[in-house]
Amino acid sequence: MKSRGERHIGLLNGFAAYGMWGLVPLFWPLLKPAGAAEILAHRMVWSLLFVAVALVFVRRWAWAGELLRQPRRLALITVAAAVITVNWGVYIWAVNSGHVVEASLGYFINPLVTIAMGVLLLKERLRPVQWAAVGIGAAAVLVLTVGYGRPPWISLTLAFSFATYGLVKKKVNLGGVESLAAETAIQFLPALGYLLWLGHQGDLSFASEGPGHAALLASTGIVTALPLVCFGAAAIRVPLSTLGLLQYLAPVFQFLLGIFWFGEAMPPERWAGFALVWLALTLLTWDALRTARTLRREISRSGTTRTTGTANAVRKAESPASGSEPPASPAARP
């Protein structure tokens, strides 16, 4: 049982992590005139360097040798690295192209996509309220397709890539910082090669826009890794149910920034689509918390937490995404 002080520290770290992820749309426009591809490449290169320094400092390298001796886990990490590339790239492009609201929608619908993938790929069984939430989410996508005049492909790409990442990471079972190090190590050479090619073509903004611009591009490593460190500090101190609720802070902040800071339009049909998504998430969260309370009462009446299976059932029920827990490493966050 964590002390009140430990829980307080955990909450602060949780707010810091999801707050930074929610405010990151303010950062990517500062990197212009660099294009989304150059920013993405810098993020990969500098994230690896930043995380490597952190791992040297804490002397956590044993996992690397174990990973190299396990081809299946290494292959899964490679898949995760590819998914992160898509997720990060689309998000950066979306923000710098004026689609912050649509990008935020991707992280609102991610729990619904995660549940749908659990049913389709893992043959998980859903409770009636979860089915209703998924159905409402699908209706929301249809409404937004009408509102946008096209499918909300940015939102869907972000949601499916992040859900796929969570599924892969669940099988890899590697910590957040270690996961980021492994994935960016795979990305490093292609990213560095792309930056060198840009430099050869004379299109590398890192070398032509002054030291301030270069420093901002280098800081993408810190922007990527620092929220992950805070998340790790929160994950060991606060209940999963609390983390599950905090995860909605990021898309809420992004949504508000899109409307009030970037001035993006929200016609009535988009409000209707978002309202349906929020209704689905409300149902999902209510059902998860209600189920967790029921399980706790049953355990209390029995007078014992007899098995690991029961404890795991409570943890799973506590997650608002319920159907799958939040990924072990949310490195694919924007």
C-alpha positions in Angstrom: 0.0 0.0 0.0 1.5 3.3 -1.1 1.7 6.2 1.4 -0.3 9.4 0.8 2.9 11.2 0.0 3.9 8.5 -2.6 0.4 8.7 -4.2 0.7 12.5 -4.3 4.0 12.3 -6.1 2.6 9.8 -8.5 -0.4 12.0 -9.3 1.9 15.0 -9.9 4.0 12.9 -12.3 0.9 11.6 -14.0 -0.4 15.1 -14.5 3.0 16.2 -15.8 3.3 13.3 -18.3 -0.2 13.7 -19.8 0.0 17.5 -19.5 3.2 17.5 -21.6 1.7 15.1 -24.1 -1.4 17.3 -24.3 0.6 20.6 -24.8 3.1 19.2 -27.3 1.1 20.7 -30.3 2.6 24.0 -29.2 6.1 22.7 -29.7 6.1 21.2 -33.3 5.3 24.5 -35.0 8.4 26.1 -33.4 10.5 23.8 -35.5 9.4 25.2 -38.8 10.7 25.7 -41.5 11.8 22.1 -41.0 9.3 19.7 -42.6 7.5 16.9 -40.8 9.9 14.3 -42.2 13.0 16.2 -41.0 11.4 16.8 -37.6 10.6 13.1 -37.3 14.1 12.1 -38.2 15.6 14.4 -35.6 13.1 13.1 -33.0 14.4 9.6 -33.7 18.1 10.5 -33.6 18.0 12.8 -30.5 15.6 10.5 -28.6 18.1 7.7 -28.8 21.0 9.9 -27.7 19.0 11.3 -24.8 17.8 7.9 -23.6 21.2 6.3 -24.0 22.7 9.0 -21.7 19.9 8.3 -19.2 20.5 4.6 -19.3 24.3 5.1 -18.8 23.5 7.3 -15.8 21.2 4.6 -14.1 23.3 1.7 -15.4 20.4 -0.3 -16.8 21.8 -2.3 -19.8 21.1 -5.9 -18.9 17.9 -5.9 -20.8 19.7 -5.1 -24.1 21.7 -8.3 -24.1 18.6 -10.4 -23.2 16.7 -8.7 -26.1 19.4 -9.4 -28.6 19.3 -13.1 -27.7 15.5 -13.3 -28.3 14.8 -13.0 -32.1 11.0 -13.0 -31.6 11.0 -10.1 -29.1 13.5 -8.3 -31.4 11.2 -8.7 -34.3 8.3 -7.4 -32.3 10.4 -4.4 -31.3 11.0 -3.8 -35.0 7.3 -3.8 -35.6 6.8 -1.4 -32.7 9.5 0.9 -34.2 7.7 0.9 -37.6 4.3 1.7 -35.9 5.9 4.5 -33.9 7.3 6.0 -37.1 3.9 6.1 -38.6 2.3 7.5 -35.4 4.9 10.2 -34.8 5.1 11.2 -38.5 1.4 11.6 -39.0 1.0 13.5 -35.7 3.7 16.0 -36.5 2.4 16.5 -40.0 -1.2 16.9 -38.7 -0.2 19.6 -36.1 1.9 21.6 -38.5 -0.7 21.3 -41.2 -3.6 22.7 -39.1 -5.3 19.4 -38.0 -4.8 19.5 -34.3 -8.5 18.8 -33.5 -8.6 15.8 -35.8 -5.3 14.5 -34.3 -6.8 14.8 -30.8 -9.8 12.7 -31.9 -7.3 9.9 -32.6 -6.4 9.7 -29.0 -10.0 10.0 -27.9 -11.1 7.0 -30.0 -7.9 5.0 -29.2 -9.5 3.1 -26.3 -12.4 2.1 -28.5 -10.1 0.9 -31.2 -8.0 -1.0 -28.6 -11.2 -2.9 -27.5 -12.2 -3.7 -31.0 -8.8 -5.1 -31.8 -9.0 -7.2 -28.6 -12.2 -8.7 -29.8 -11.0 -9.3 -33.4 -7.4 -10.4 -32.7 -7.4 -11.7 -29.2 -10.9 -13.1 -29.1 -11.7 -11.2 -25.9 -15.3 -11.1 -24.7 -17.0 -7.7 -24.1 -19.7 -6.8 -21.6 -22.9 -5.2 -23.1 -21.9 -1.7 -22.1 -18.6 -2.1 -23.9 -20.3 -3.3 -27.0 -22.6 -0.2 -26.8 -19.5 2.1 -26.5 -17.8 0.5 -29.5 -21.1 0.9 -31.5 -21.4 4.5 -30.5 -17.8 5.1 -31.5 -18.4 3.6 -34.9 -21.4 5.8 -35.3 -19.3 8.8 -34.4 -16.8 8.0 -37.1 -19.6 7.9 -39.6 -20.9 11.3 -38.5 -17.4 12.8 -38.7 -17.0 11.3 -42.1 -20.0 13.2 -43.2 -18.8 16.3 -41.4 -15.3 16.3 -42.9 -16.5 15.1 -46.3 -14.1 12.2 -46.0 -13.1 9.6 -43.4 -11.1 11.2 -40.5 -8.0 9.3 -41.7 -5.6 11.3 -39.5 -7.6 10.2 -36.4 -8.0 6.7 -37.6 -4.3 6.3 -38.4 -3.2 7.7 -35.0 -5.8 5.5 -33.2 -5.0 2.3 -35.0 -1.2 2.8 -34.9 -1.3 3.5 -31.2 -3.6 0.5 -30.5 -1.3 -1.7 -32.6 1.7 -0.4 -30.7 -0.1 -1.3 -27.4 -0.8 -4.8 -28.6 2.8 -5.4 -29.7 4.2 -3.9 -26.5 1.9 -6.2 -24.4 3.7 -9.1 -26.0 7.2 -7.7 -25.7 6.8 -6.6 -22.0 9.7 -4.1 -21.9 9.8 -1.0 -19.7 9.1 2.5 -21.1 12.6 3.9 -21.2 14.1 0.6 -22.4 11.5 0.3 -25.0 12.1 3.8 -26.4 15.9 3.0 -26.5 15.3 -0.2 -28.4 12.9 1.3 -30.9 14.9 4.4 -31.6 18.0 2.3 -32.0 16.3 0.5 -34.8 15.2 3.8 -36.3 18.5 5.6 -35.8 20.4 4.6 -38.9 17.6 5.2 -41.4 16.8 8.6 -39.7 20.5 9.6 -39.6 20.9 8.6 -43.3 17.8 10.7 -44.2 19.3 13.7 -42.4 22.6 13.3 -44.1 20.9 13.0 -47.5 18.9 16.3 -46.7 22.2 17.9 -45.9 23.8 16.8 -49.1 20.8 18.2 -51.0 21.1 21.5 -49.2 17.7 21.1 -47.6 18.6 20.5 -44.0 17.2 23.3 -41.9 19.3 22.1 -38.9 22.4 23.5 -40.5 20.9 26.6 -42.1 18.5 28.3 -39.6 20.9 29.2 -36.8 21.9 27.8 -33.4 18.5 28.4 -31.8 16.7 26.4 -34.4 19.3 23.6 -34.2 18.8 23.5 -30.4 15.1 23.2 -30.7 15.5 20.3 -33.1 17.9 18.6 -30.7 15.4 19.1 -27.9 13.0 16.8 -29.6 14.8 14.0 -27.7 13.9 15.6 -24.3 10.4 16.4 -25.4 10.0 12.7 -26.3 11.7 11.1 -23.3 10.8 13.4 -20.4 7.0 12.7 -20.3 7.9 9.0 -20.5 10.0 9.3 -17.4 7.2 11.1 -15.6 4.7 8.4 -16.7 7.0 5.7 -15.3 7.2 7.5 -12.0 3.4 7.7 -11.9 2.8 4.1 -13.0 4.5 2.7 -9.9 2.7 5.0 -7.4 -1.0 5.3 -8.5 -3.7 2.8 -9.3 -4.2 1.8 -12.9 -7.7 3.2 -12.8 -6.3 6.7 -12.0 -3.8 6.4 -14.9 -6.6 5.3 -17.1 -8.6 8.5 -16.3 -5.5 10.7 -16.6 -4.9 9.5 -20.1 -7.8 11.6 -21.3 -6.0 14.8 -20.3 -3.8 14.7 -23.3 -6.5 14.7 -26.0 -8.6 17.2 -24.0 -5.7 19.6 -24.0 -5.0 19.0 -27.7 -8.7 19.5 -28.5 -8.8 22.8 -26.6 -5.6 24.0 -28.2 -6.9 23.2 -31.6 -10.0 25.3 -31.1 -8.8 28.2 -28.9 -5.1 28.5 -29.8 -5.0 27.4 -33.4 -8.5 28.6 -34.3 -9.6 25.5 -36.1 -13.3 25.3 -37.2 -15.8 23.1 -35.4 -19.0 23.0 -37.4 -22.1 21.4 -35.8 -21.6 18.0 -37.4 -18.1 17.8 -35.9 -19.4 18.7 -32.5 -22.0 15.9 -32.9 -19.3 13.4 -33.8 -17.1 14.4 -30.8 -20.1 14.3 -28.5 -20.8 10.7 -29.6 -17.1 9.8 -28.9 -17.3 11.4 -25.4 -20.5 9.5 -24.7 -18.8 6.2 -25.6 -15.8 7.0 -23.4 -18.1 8.0 -20.5 -19.9 4.6 -20.8 -16.6 2.8 -21.0 -15.2 4.5 -18.0 -18.4 4.1 -15.9 -18.6 0.4 -16.8 -14.9 -0.2 -15.9 -15.2 1.5 -12.5 -18.5 -0.2 -11.7 -17.0 -3.6 -12.6 -13.9 -2.9 -10.5 -16.1 -2.0 -7.5 -18.1 -5.2 -7.9 -15.0 -7.3 -7.9 -13.6 -5.6 -4.9 -16.8 -6.2 -3.0 -16.7 -9.9 -3.9 -13.1 -10.1 -2.7 -14.0 -8.3 0.5 -16.9 -10.7 1.2 -14.7 -13.7 0.6 -12.1 -12.2 3.0 -9.1 -13.0 0.8 -7.4 -12.1 -2.5 -6.9 -15.7 -3.1 -5.4 -15.8 -6.6 -3.3 -13.8 -8.9 -6.1 -14.2 -11.5 -8.6 -12.3 -9.2 -6.1 -9.5 -8.7 -5.5 -9.3 -12.4 -9.2 -9.2 -13.1 -9.5 -6.2 -10.8 -6.6 -4.4 -12.6 -8.1 -5.1 -16.0 -11.6 -4.0 -14.9 -10.1 -0.7 -13.5 -8.8 0.4 -16.9 -11.2 2.7 -18.8 -10.0 1.0 -21.9 -11.0 -2.2 -20.2 -10.5 -5.0 -22.7 -6.8 -4.2 -22.6 -4.7 -2.3 -20.2 -2.9 0.9 -21.2 0.3 -0.1 -23.1 3.3 -1.0 -20.9 5.2 1.8 -22.6 3.3 4.7 -24.1 6.3 5.8 -26.2 4.1 6.2 -29.2 2.4 9.2 -27.6 2.7 12.4 -29.7 
